[in-house]
Amino acid sequence: MKAGGSILAEADDLTAGARNKAYGPWSEDAGNTMKIMAILKPGHEVGLNLDADREWFTFAMIVLKLVRESFNAKRDNRVDMAGYTKLLDQLHTGEAEDR
C-alpha cells in the first residue's frame, strides 16, 4: 500500500502475511519479547499469564507510538498504532495471524 492511502489499509497490509514471514506471529513475537524483558527487570515473572503479558506489551507499543507522535507527528506512528490495535484485537479474538 502506498503512502497517502488509508492508514487502516496500510496497517492491515503491514500486519498480515509479510509481517509474519519477517517476524513470526505477533502472539509469539510479543511473548518472546516479554520473556527477554523479564530478564532485564527482575521480579517480573512472565509465564503466569502469558496472554496478559502479550496484551500488556502490545499496549506498551501503542503508548510508545503515542509518545513518538506527540514529539514528532508522522504517518508511520499512526499506521503502527493502527497495526498494533489490530494485533491486540487478534490476541483477543484468536483470529489467524498468518494469512
RAGISUL-V405912 format. One record per pair of residues at least 24 apart in sequence whose C-alpha atoms are under 8 Angstrom apart, sorted by the first residue. I is the first residue (numbers start at 1). J is the second residue. D is the distance in Angstrom with one decimal. If there is no record, write none. Layout:
i->I j->J d->D
i->I j->J d->D
//
This chain:
i->7 j->75 d->8.0
i->7 j->78 d->7.2
i->7 j->79 d->5.3
i->7 j->82 d->7.3
i->8 j->79 d->6.9
i->8 j->82 d->6.2
i->8 j->83 d->7.6
i->10 j->79 d->6.7
i->11 j->79 d->5.3
i->11 j->80 d->6.5
i->11 j->82 d->5.9
i->11 j->83 d->4.6
i->12 j->83 d->6.4
i->12 j->86 d->7.6
i->14 j->83 d->7.2
i->15 j->83 d->6.0
i->15 j->86 d->7.8
i->15 j->87 d->7.4
i->16 j->97 d->6.9
i->16 j->98 d->6.6
i->16 j->99 d->6.2
i->17 j->97 d->7.8
i->17 j->98 d->5.5
i->17 j->99 d->5.3
i->20 j->97 d->7.4
i->20 j->98 d->6.1
i->25 j->97 d->5.9
i->25 j->98 d->6.7
i->26 j->87 d->6.8
i->26 j->97 d->7.3
i->27 j->54 d->6.7
i->27 j->91 d->6.8
i->30 j->54 d->5.3
i->30 j->57 d->6.5
i->30 j->58 d->7.3
i->51 j->91 d->7.7
i->54 j->91 d->8.0
i->55 j->88 d->6.5
i->55 j->91 d->7.3
i->58 j->84 d->6.4
i->58 j->85 d->7.9
i->58 j->87 d->7.7
i->58 j->88 d->6.3
i->59 j->84 d->8.0
i->59 j->88 d->7.9
//
